[in-house]
Amino acid sequence: MPDASSKKSVVAFLSGKMPFWVYGFYLHVIAGFIATAAHYFVMFVLIRLGMTGLLASLNFA
């Protein structure tokens, strides 16, 4: 069962009453998850199409 402090922090986050650096950190973490998911998705597709794992995991950006 979540305690009151974790519920309060979620409410503070959703209402925009968190410090700016915490909000920026959350955005950084979310962007990292999205970028990692996109990388693994592209790598999975390329491997399924017959490319080797090493070539499929290279980042040309």
C-alpha distances in whole Angstrom, upper triangle without the diagonal:
4,6,10,12,10,11,14,15,15,17,19,20,20,23,25,24,23,26,29,28,24,25,28,26,23,26,28,25,25,29,28,26,29,32,30,30,33,35,33,34,38,38,37,40,42,42,42,45,47,46,46,42,44,46,43,40,43,42,45,44
4,7,8,7,7,10,11,11,13,15,16,17,19,21,20,20,22,25,25,21,22,24,23,20,23,25,22,22,26,26,24,27,30,29,28,31,33,32,33,37,37,36,39,41,41,42,45,46,46,45,41,43,44,41,39,41,40,43,41
4,6,6,7,9,10,11,13,15,16,17,19,21,19,19,21,24,24,20,22,25,23,21,24,26,23,24,28,28,26,29,32,31,31,34,36,35,36,39,40,39,42,44,44,45,48,49,48,48,44,45,47,44,41,43,42,45,43
4,6,5,6,9,10,11,12,14,15,16,18,17,17,19,22,23,19,20,24,22,21,24,26,24,24,28,28,27,29,32,32,32,35,37,36,37,41,41,41,43,46,46,47,49,51,50,50,46,47,48,46,43,45,43,46,44
4,5,5,6,9,10,10,12,14,15,16,15,14,16,19,19,16,17,21,19,18,21,23,21,22,26,26,25,28,30,30,30,33,35,35,36,39,40,40,42,44,45,45,48,50,49,48,44,45,46,44,41,42,41,43,41
4,5,5,6,9,10,11,13,14,15,14,13,16,19,18,15,16,19,17,15,19,20,18,19,22,23,22,24,27,27,27,30,32,31,32,35,36,36,38,41,41,42,44,46,45,44,41,42,43,40,38,39,38,40,38
4,5,5,6,9,10,11,12,14,14,14,17,19,20,16,17,20,19,17,19,22,20,20,23,24,23,25,28,28,28,31,33,32,33,36,37,37,39,42,42,43,45,47,46,46,43,44,45,42,39,41,39,42,39
4,5,5,6,9,10,10,12,11,11,14,17,18,15,15,19,18,16,19,22,20,20,24,25,24,26,29,29,29,32,34,34,35,38,39,39,41,44,44,45,47,49,48,48,44,45,46,43,41,42,40,42,40
4,5,5,6,9,10,10,9,8,11,14,15,11,12,15,14,13,16,18,17,17,21,22,21,23,26,26,26,29,31,31,32,35,36,36,38,41,41,42,45,46,45,45,41,42,43,40,37,39,37,39,36
4,5,5,6,9,10,10,10,13,15,16,12,12,15,15,12,15,17,16,15,19,20,19,21,24,24,24,27,29,29,30,33,34,34,36,38,39,40,42,44,43,43,40,40,41,38,36,37,35,38,35
4,5,5,6,9,9,10,13,15,17,14,13,17,17,14,17,20,19,18,21,23,22,23,27,28,27,29,32,32,33,35,37,37,39,41,42,43,45,47,46,46,43,44,44,41,39,40,38,40,37
4,6,5,6,5,6,10,12,14,11,11,14,15,13,15,18,18,18,21,22,22,24,26,27,28,30,32,33,33,36,37,38,39,42,43,44,46,48,46,46,43,44,44,41,39,40,37,39,36
4,6,5,6,6,9,10,12,9,8,11,12,10,12,15,14,14,17,19,19,20,23,24,24,26,28,29,30,32,34,34,36,38,39,40,42,44,43,43,40,40,40,38,35,36,34,36,33
4,6,8,9,12,13,15,12,10,14,15,12,13,17,16,15,18,20,20,20,23,25,24,26,29,29,30,32,34,34,36,38,39,40,42,44,43,43,40,41,41,38,36,37,35,36,33
4,6,8,12,13,15,13,11,15,16,14,15,19,19,18,21,23,23,23,26,28,28,29,32,33,33,35,37,38,39,41,43,43,45,48,46,47,44,44,44,41,39,40,37,39,36
4,6,8,9,12,11,8,12,14,12,13,16,17,17,19,21,22,22,25,26,27,28,30,32,32,34,36,37,38,40,42,43,44,47,45,45,42,43,43,40,38,38,35,37,34
4,7,9,12,10,9,13,14,14,15,18,19,19,21,23,24,25,27,29,29,31,33,34,35,37,39,40,41,43,44,45,47,49,48,48,45,45,45,42,40,40,37,39,36
4,6,8,7,7,10,11,11,13,15,16,16,19,20,21,23,25,26,27,29,31,32,33,35,36,37,39,41,42,43,45,47,45,45,42,42,42,40,37,37,35,36,33
4,6,5,7,9,10,11,13,15,16,17,19,20,22,23,25,26,28,29,31,32,34,35,37,38,40,41,43,44,46,47,45,45,42,41,42,40,37,37,34,36,32
4,5,5,6,9,10,11,12,14,15,16,18,20,21,22,24,26,27,28,30,32,33,34,36,38,39,41,42,44,45,43,43,40,39,39,37,34,34,31,33,29
4,5,5,6,9,10,10,12,14,15,16,18,20,21,22,24,26,27,29,30,31,33,34,36,37,39,40,42,43,41,41,37,37,37,35,32,32,29,31,28
4,5,5,6,9,10,11,12,14,15,17,19,20,21,23,24,26,27,29,30,32,33,35,36,37,39,41,42,40,40,36,36,37,35,32,32,29,31,28
4,5,5,6,9,10,11,12,14,16,17,18,20,21,23,24,26,27,29,30,32,33,35,36,38,39,41,39,39,36,36,36,34,31,31,28,30,27
4,5,5,6,9,10,10,12,14,15,16,18,20,21,22,24,26,27,28,30,32,33,34,36,38,39,37,37,34,33,33,31,28,28,25,27,24
4,5,5,6,9,10,11,13,14,15,16,18,20,21,23,24,26,27,28,30,32,33,35,36,38,35,35,32,31,32,30,27,27,24,26,23
4,5,5,6,9,10,11,12,14,15,17,18,20,21,23,25,26,27,29,30,32,33,35,37,35,34,31,31,32,29,26,27,25,27,24
4,5,5,6,9,10,11,12,14,15,16,18,20,21,23,24,26,27,29,30,32,33,35,33,33,30,30,30,27,25,25,22,24,21
4,6,5,6,9,10,10,12,14,15,16,18,20,21,22,24,26,27,28,30,32,33,31,31,28,27,27,25,22,22,20,22,19
4,5,5,6,9,10,11,12,14,15,17,18,20,21,22,24,26,27,29,30,32,30,29,26,26,27,24,21,22,20,22,20
4,5,5,6,9,10,11,12,14,16,17,19,20,21,23,24,26,27,29,31,29,29,26,26,26,24,21,22,20,22,20
4,5,5,6,9,10,11,12,14,15,17,18,20,21,23,24,26,27,29,27,27,24,24,24,21,19,20,17,19,16
4,5,5,6,8,10,10,12,14,15,16,18,20,21,22,24,26,27,25,25,22,21,22,19,17,17,15,17,15
4,6,5,6,9,10,11,12,14,15,16,18,20,21,22,24,26,24,24,21,21,22,19,17,18,16,19,17
4,5,5,6,9,10,10,12,14,15,17,18,20,21,23,25,23,23,21,21,21,18,16,17,15,18,16
4,5,5,6,9,10,11,12,14,15,17,18,20,21,23,21,21,18,19,18,15,13,14,12,14,12
4,5,5,6,9,10,10,12,14,15,16,18,20,21,19,19,16,16,17,14,11,13,12,15,14
4,5,5,6,9,10,10,12,14,15,16,18,20,19,19,16,18,18,14,13,15,14,17,16
4,6,5,6,8,10,11,12,14,15,17,19,17,18,16,17,16,13,12,13,12,14,13
4,5,5,6,9,10,11,12,14,15,17,15,15,13,13,13,10,8,10,9,11,11
4,6,5,6,9,10,10,12,14,15,14,14,11,13,13,9,8,11,11,14,15
4,5,5,6,9,10,11,12,15,14,15,13,15,14,10,10,13,13,15,16
4,5,5,6,9,10,11,13,11,13,11,13,11,8,8,11,10,12,13
4,5,5,6,9,10,11,9,10,8,9,9,5,6,9,10,12,14
4,6,5,6,9,10,10,10,9,12,12,8,9,12,14,16,18
4,5,5,6,9,9,11,11,13,12,9,11,13,14,16,18
4,5,5,7,6,8,8,11,9,6,9,11,13,14,16
4,5,5,5,6,6,9,9,6,9,12,14,16,19
4,5,7,9,10,13,13,10,13,16,18,19,21
4,6,9,11,14,12,10,13,15,17,18,21
4,7,9,12,10,9,13,15,17,19,21
4,7,8,7,6,10,11,14,15,18
4,6,6,6,9,10,14,16,19
4,6,5,6,9,12,15,18
4,6,5,7,10,13,16
4,5,5,9,10,14
4,6,8,10,13
4,6,10,12
4,6,9
4,6
4
